[in-house]
Amino acid sequence: MWLEKFNKDKKEKIKKLTFNFADIKKGQKMLVSSPKSISNYIKKIPIGKKRTLIQMRDALAKRAKADKTCPVSTGIFLRIAVEASIEEQKKQKLKKPKLPFWRIIDENMPIFKKLSISKSMLNKYKRSEFNEKN
C-alpha cells in the first residue's frame, strides 16, 4: 500500500500564496514537494548527521526556488516515504530500512505516533548510527 503511494508519479508544484498559511506569508512562493523528493533529501543526509524538518523544508524550497515548503504536505509525504521504506524492508527481509529516516525523525515528533514502527526499533536504528543510549 505505502510503496504504491510512494511510486505514484507526483510532481512538485510551486504556488504563490494569496493568504498567510502556517509560517508562510501571503505573496510568498510555497513548494508542494513529493514523497520521492523528501526521500532523496533524507538519503543525502551524511551518515552520523541529523536534520530537522525545518532544515529539510528550507533546503527543499531553496532547491526549487521557492520561499518555503508546505508543512502539511511535507508531513504527509514524509510519512509515505518512511512507511514505504519500512514496507520494502519487510518485503525484502532487510535488517533495516534503506531510507535512514532516523536522521530526521525522533520519537518526540507528532509524526512518529502515526508510523508503523516502535520506539524501540527507531532507537535501535539511531543507536547503530549515533551511539545513542535511549
Phi and psi in degrees as GROMACS dihedral restraints (atoms count N, CA, C in turn):
[ dihedral_restraints ]
;  ai    aj    ak    al  type     phi  dphi    fc
    3     4     5     6     1   -70.6    20    10
    4     5     6     7     1   -38.4    20    10
    6     7     8     9     1   -62.5    20    10
    7     8     9    10     1   -37.7    20    10
    9    10    11    12     1   -61.9    20    10
   10    11    12    13     1   -45.2    20    10
   12    13    14    15     1   -64.4    20    10
   13    14    15    16     1   -41.2    20    10
   15    16    17    18     1   -63.9    20    10
   16    17    18    19     1   -39.9    20    10
   18    19    20    21     1   -82.9    20    10
   19    20    21    22     1    -2.1    20    10
   21    22    23    24     1   -62.5    20    10
   22    23    24    25     1   144.0    20    10
   24    25    26    27     1   -77.5    20    10
   25    26    27    28     1    90.3    20    10
   27    28    29    30     1  -104.9    20    10
   28    29    30    31     1   116.1    20    10
   30    31    32    33     1   -90.2    20    10
   31    32    33    34     1   141.5    20    10
   33    34    35    36     1   -69.9    20    10
   34    35    36    37     1   149.3    20    10
   36    37    38    39     1  -134.3    20    10
   37    38    39    40     1   149.8    20    10
   39    40    41    42     1  -117.3    20    10
   40    41    42    43     1   128.4    20    10
   42    43    44    45     1  -120.9    20    10
   43    44    45    46     1   136.8    20    10
   45    46    47    48     1   -88.3    20    10
   46    47    48    49     1   121.8    20    10
   48    49    50    51     1   -75.9    20    10
   49    50    51    52     1   138.8    20    10
   51    52    53    54     1  -103.5    20    10
   52    53    54    55     1     7.1    20    10
   54    55    56    57     1  -156.7    20    10
   55    56    57    58     1   160.0    20    10
   57    58    59    60     1   -70.2    20    10
   58    59    60    61     1   139.0    20    10
   60    61    62    63     1  -144.4    20    10
   61    62    63    64     1   117.8    20    10
   63    64    65    66     1    52.7    20    10
   64    65    66    67     1  -121.4    20    10
   66    67    68    69     1   -97.1    20    10
   67    68    69    70     1    18.0    20    10
   69    70    71    72     1  -112.6    20    10
   70    71    72    73     1   130.3    20    10
   72    73    74    75     1   -90.8    20    10
   73    74    75    76     1   153.3    20    10
   75    76    77    78     1   -52.0    20    10
   76    77    78    79     1   134.4    20    10
   78    79    80    81     1    93.7    20    10
   79    80    81    82     1   -17.4    20    10
   81    82    83    84     1   -79.1    20    10
   82    83    84    85     1   156.7    20    10
   84    85    86    87     1   -91.4    20    10
   85    86    87    88     1   125.0    20    10
   87    88    89    90     1  -111.1    20    10
   88    89    90    91     1   127.9    20    10
   90    91    92    93     1   -85.1    20    10
   91    92    93    94     1   131.5    20    10
   93    94    95    96     1  -104.2    20    10
   94    95    96    97     1   106.0    20    10
   96    97    98    99     1   -77.4    20    10
   97    98    99   100     1  -149.3    20    10
   99   100   101   102     1  -154.1    20    10
  100   101   102   103     1   158.9    20    10
  102   103   104   105     1   -58.2    20    10
  103   104   105   106     1   -38.5    20    10
  105   106   107   108     1   -68.5    20    10
  106   107   108   109     1   -39.0    20    10
  108   109   110   111     1   -64.4    20    10
  109   110   111   112     1   -40.8    20    10
  111   112   113   114     1   -65.6    20    10
  112   113   114   115     1   -43.7    20    10
  114   115   116   117     1   -60.0    20    10
  115   116   117   118     1   -44.8    20    10
  117   118   119   120     1   -61.6    20    10
  118   119   120   121     1   -40.1    20    10
  120   121   122   123     1   -60.8    20    10
  121   122   123   124     1   -48.8    20    10
  123   124   125   126     1   -62.1    20    10
  124   125   126   127     1   -41.2    20    10
  126   127   128   129     1   -62.4    20    10
  127   128   129   130     1   -24.9    20    10
  129   130   131   132     1   -90.0    20    10
  130   131   132   133     1    -3.5    20    10
  132   133   134   135     1   -68.8    20    10
  133   134   135   136     1   125.0    20    10
  135   136   137   138     1   -59.1    20    10
  136   137   138   139     1   147.2    20    10
  138   139   140   141     1   -54.5    20    10
  139   140   141   142     1   134.0    20    10
  141   142   143   144     1    84.2    20    10
  142   143   144   145     1     0.8    20    10
  144   145   146   147     1  -111.7    20    10
  145   146   147   148     1   155.2    20    10
  147   148   149   150     1  -122.6    20    10
  148   149   150   151     1   156.6    20    10
  150   151   152   153     1  -135.7    20    10
  151   152   153   154     1   157.0    20    10
  153   154   155   156     1   -97.3    20    10
  154   155   156   157     1   166.3    20    10
  156   157   158   159     1   -61.8    20    10
  157   158   159   160     1   -38.2    20    10
  159   160   161   162     1   -62.5    20    10
  160   161   162   163     1   -44.6    20    10
  162   163   164   165     1   -60.3    20    10
  163   164   165   166     1   -41.7    20    10
  165   166   167   168     1   -66.1    20    10
  166   167   168   169     1   -46.3    20    10
  168   169   170   171     1   -60.0    20    10
  169   170   171   172     1   -41.9    20    10
  171   172   173   174     1   -65.3    20    10
  172   173   174   175     1   -42.7    20    10
  174   175   176   177     1   -66.4    20    10
  175   176   177   178     1   -42.0    20    10
  177   178   179   180     1   -63.0    20    10
  178   179   180   181     1   -42.6    20    10
  180   181   182   183     1   -63.9    20    10
  181   182   183   184     1   -45.9    20    10
  183   184   185   186     1   -59.5    20    10
  184   185   186   187     1   -45.3    20    10
  186   187   188   189     1   -61.2    20    10
  187   188   189   190     1   -34.7    20    10
  189   190   191   192     1   -90.9    20    10
  190   191   192   193     1     2.5    20    10
  192   193   194   195     1    61.1    20    10
  193   194   195   196     1    42.1    20    10
  195   196   197   198     1  -115.7    20    10
  196   197   198   199     1   169.0    20    10
  198   199   200   201     1   -83.1    20    10
  199   200   201   202     1   -39.7    20    10
  201   202   203   204     1  -147.9    20    10
  202   203   204   205     1   164.7    20    10
  204   205   206   207     1  -108.7    20    10
  205   206   207   208     1   139.7    20    10
  207   208   209   210     1   -57.9    20    10
  208   209   210   211     1   123.3    20    10
  210   211   212   213     1   -70.7    20    10
  211   212   213   214     1   -32.0    20    10
  213   214   215   216     1   -70.0    20    10
  214   215   216   217     1   -53.3    20    10
  216   217   218   219     1   -66.6    20    10
  217   218   219   220     1   -30.5    20    10
  219   220   221   222     1   -60.4    20    10
  220   221   222   223     1   -45.4    20    10
  222   223   224   225     1   -62.3    20    10
  223   224   225   226     1   -43.2    20    10
  225   226   227   228     1   -63.9    20    10
  226   227   228   229     1   -48.2    20    10
  228   229   230   231     1   -70.6    20    10
  229   230   231   232     1   -31.7    20    10
  231   232   233   234     1   -64.0    20    10
  232   233   234   235     1   -43.6    20    10
  234   235   236   237     1   -61.8    20    10
  235   236   237   238     1   -43.9    20    10
  237   238   239   240     1   -59.6    20    10
  238   239   240   241     1   -45.4    20    10
  240   241   242   243     1   -62.5    20    10
  241   242   243   244     1   -44.9    20    10
  243   244   245   246     1   -66.7    20    10
  244   245   246   247     1   -48.8    20    10
  246   247   248   249     1   -63.1    20    10
  247   248   249   250     1   -37.6    20    10
  249   250   251   252     1   -63.4    20    10
  250   251   252   253     1   -39.4    20    10
  252   253   254   255     1   -66.6    20    10
  253   254   255   256     1   -40.2    20    10
  255   256   257   258     1   -66.0    20    10
  256   257   258   259     1   -41.9    20    10
  258   259   260   261     1   -61.8    20    10
  259   260   261   262     1   -43.5    20    10
  261   262   263   264     1   -63.1    20    10
  262   263   264   265     1   -41.2    20    10
  264   265   266   267     1   -57.9    20    10
  265   266   267   268     1   -46.2    20    10
  267   268   269   270     1   -66.1    20    10
  268   269   270   271     1   -44.0    20    10
  270   271   272   273     1   -62.7    20    10
  271   272   273   274     1   -40.8    20    10
  273   274   275   276     1   -92.5    20    10
  274   275   276   277     1     0.1    20    10
  276   277   278   279     1    54.3    20    10
  277   278   279   280     1    48.2    20    10
  279   280   281   282     1   -86.6    20    10
  280   281   282   283     1   155.3    20    10
  282   283   284   285     1   -66.8    20    10
  283   284   285   286     1   -36.1    20    10
  285   286   287   288     1  -149.5    20    10
  286   287   288   289     1   161.8    20    10
  288   289   290   291     1   -62.4    20    10
  289   290   291   292     1   151.6    20    10
  291   292   293   294     1   -71.1    20    10
  292   293   294   295     1   -29.5    20    10
  294   295   296   297     1   -86.4    20    10
  295   296   297   298     1   117.1    20    10
  297   298   299   300     1   -80.4    20    10
  298   299   300   301     1    63.1    20    10
  300   301   302   303     1   -65.7    20    10
  301   302   303   304     1   -16.7    20    10
  303   304   305   306     1   -67.4    20    10
  304   305   306   307     1    -9.6    20    10
  306   307   308   309     1   -79.6    20    10
  307   308   309   310     1   -11.3    20    10
  309   310   311   312     1  -130.9    20    10
  310   311   312   313     1   -18.1    20    10
  312   313   314   315     1  -114.1    20    10
  313   314   315   316     1   137.6    20    10
  315   316   317   318     1  -131.8    20    10
  316   317   318   319     1   169.0    20    10
  318   319   320   321     1   -69.1    20    10
  319   320   321   322     1   -10.1    20    10
  321   322   323   324     1   -91.0    20    10
  322   323   324   325     1    -4.6    20    10
  324   325   326   327     1   -83.1    20    10
  325   326   327   328     1   142.0    20    10
  327   328   329   330     1   -54.7    20    10
  328   329   330   331     1   -36.2    20    10
  330   331   332   333     1   -63.5    20    10
  331   332   333   334     1   -29.9    20    10
  333   334   335   336     1   -58.6    20    10
  334   335   336   337     1   -37.4    20    10
  336   337   338   339     1   -62.6    20    10
  337   338   339   340     1   -22.7    20    10
  339   340   341   342     1   -89.3    20    10
  340   341   342   343     1   -14.7    20    10
  342   343   344   345     1   -79.8    20    10
  343   344   345   346     1   152.2    20    10
  345   346   347   348     1   -91.0    20    10
  346   347   348   349     1    43.8    20    10
  348   349   350   351     1  -134.1    20    10
  349   350   351   352     1   142.4    20    10
  351   352   353   354     1   -80.8    20    10
  352   353   354   355     1   159.6    20    10
  354   355   356   357     1   -61.1    20    10
  355   356   357   358     1   -39.8    20    10
  357   358   359   360     1   -65.5    20    10
  358   359   360   361     1   -36.3    20    10
  360   361   362   363     1   -69.0    20    10
  361   362   363   364     1   -45.2    20    10
  363   364   365   366     1   -58.0    20    10
  364   365   366   367     1   -45.7    20    10
  366   367   368   369     1   -64.6    20    10
  367   368   369   370     1   -32.3    20    10
  369   370   371   372     1   -62.7    20    10
  370   371   372   373     1   -45.4    20    10
  372   373   374   375     1   -63.9    20    10
  373   374   375   376     1   -42.5    20    10
  375   376   377   378     1   -64.4    20    10
  376   377   378   379     1   -44.4    20    10
  378   379   380   381     1   -60.5    20    10
  379   380   381   382     1   -39.8    20    10
  381   382   383   384     1   -65.9    20    10
  382   383   384   385     1   -24.9    20    10
  384   385   386   387     1  -104.1    20    10
  385   386   387   388     1   -38.9    20    10
  387   388   389   390     1  -106.5    20    10
  388   389   390   391     1    -1.9    20    10
  390   391   392   393     1    56.5    20    10
  391   392   393   394     1    37.5    20    10
  393   394   395   396     1   -82.8    20    10
  394   395   396   397     1   152.1    20    10
  396   397   398   399     1   -92.7    20    10
  397   398   399   400     1   -15.1    20    10
